[in-house]
Amino acid sequence: MINNTTSCTINKSFTRTFLPCVYVVVFFIGVFANCWGLRHVCLNWNKLGNINIFVMNLGIADLLYVFMLPFLVAYYAGGGVWDFGETFCKITRFSFNLNLYGSIGFLTCISVYRYLGIVHTMKVMGRITKWHSGAISLLVWILVIIQILPDMYYEKSSNSSQSCFDTTSQRLIEDYMSYSIGWTITGFGIPLVIILGCYGHVTVVLITNNNVASLLKQRCLKLVVILTVLFAVCFIPYHILRNLNMKTRISQKRGICYKEFNQIYISYQVSRGLACMNSAINPLIYLVSNDNMVMRLHEISKRARQSIVHLRNVIQYRRPLDGRESSRTNSKELI
């Protein structure tokens, strides 16, 4: 332990190298994938199912954030100098939180709908309409905005530098820490428990019930896998390390320093990059939840397997012929 804040050096050069690279990749993948998904939703609006309304809102949330990424690339690649003003800095950070917690909210809605559709099929059949899904989507947006709106009132830059903090300045870090913990519980912890409960029950039903169609079973299990990856890679590390990094900043402010603080800071920056990647991974939810797309991919996969089998049979059929021809050639040479 070092009781001298000047000796507690945090290496921020990693952030200025790592985050711009991640943001560039996510920008191109996120724009292409989400625009493609939203275009397909608009073209098939009359066939739009209840879950696809949540997926559409998921795509909108992703695009609101990925269009802000070029400014963040310029900020971090330019040595941490923000040239766009504090107001736009707050809007940029707001768009990230809107995307992150909007994604978690709509993924939770998808999980609940899947749970009701598989576990309580007869009870909800014909009772849930697109209007219900639209109203729930609006409610999700409102709840997310209520949760993240206080973040706009915290300082995002200090007087001594042209910074754009993802949390707040050192002066208000204690207050922000309390807000962040409550925000983590309501915006992430509660939805995580709901998703685990829903998909845990769904998985048990799918495995034990032989009456469920195999295609539906595969689709739901794939959705479970994608959501597990999203939460395990994008959401869980970010929320743990965000609060842990703020704890280290409070300790530094009080004159307490450990050499592990630098590793925590770097790990937090990695988790920020992973959290950003949810904008590129979310379109996979569209592929799995869209009935027409699933059937099309299933048909393509079936044709590909048939082509491989046919090609293998052709190769096996030609090998003996090639052997016979070579043997005949050798016989002629001997004669």
C-alpha angles and dihedrals in degrees: 000000000000120000094198121087092202089062092052099091118185115198106222096171090090090062092053091053103036104042098050090053092050093045093052092052093046092047095057096039093041096049094046097042097043095044089050091049095047091046090054090049092052093048091051098038094132090054093047113136128210095259092047089063088063090045090052091053088047089056092048091052090051094050093048088060104037091056087062094053097087089062091051090048089054090047099051097034089050093061099269097301115141112206100174102077132258094272093059089043089058091047090052093050090044090055091054092052091044090053095044098047094034088056091050091048096050092043087054090052091050090051093051092047091050089049093051093044095052106029099033101026099146095044096055100032108127093355099092114068136178089262090061090050091048092050091048090049090053090049091051091053091049094048092047093049091049090053097048100034094087088061088069091064095058122091114264097185139031128231092243097055144030093242133150106207119204088212116013144287123292091254094066100031096113093055092044091052091060091047091048094053092051090044091051092053097048099034100038114007099054095044090048091055091048092049093047091049094047098045093039090059092041092053092051091049093048093049096045099038114078093184093073113102112254093232092053090046092052092046094051093045090050089052089052090052093049093049091047090053091046094053097038095048107026110026113025098052092045096054094044095047095041092060092039091053091050088051089056090050090053090049091051090050088055092050096258119129137173127184088235090068090083092054090049090051093050091046089052091053090051089051090052090056091048091049089052090054091069086082088063096041098046094076087068086069088061092054093051098042098045110092096203093047092048091051091047093050090045090053092047090049091049092051091047091053091048091050091051092049091048092049091049091051091050091051092048090048094050097047096072090045091052089049092051093048091051091049091050090050091051091049091052091050090052091051 
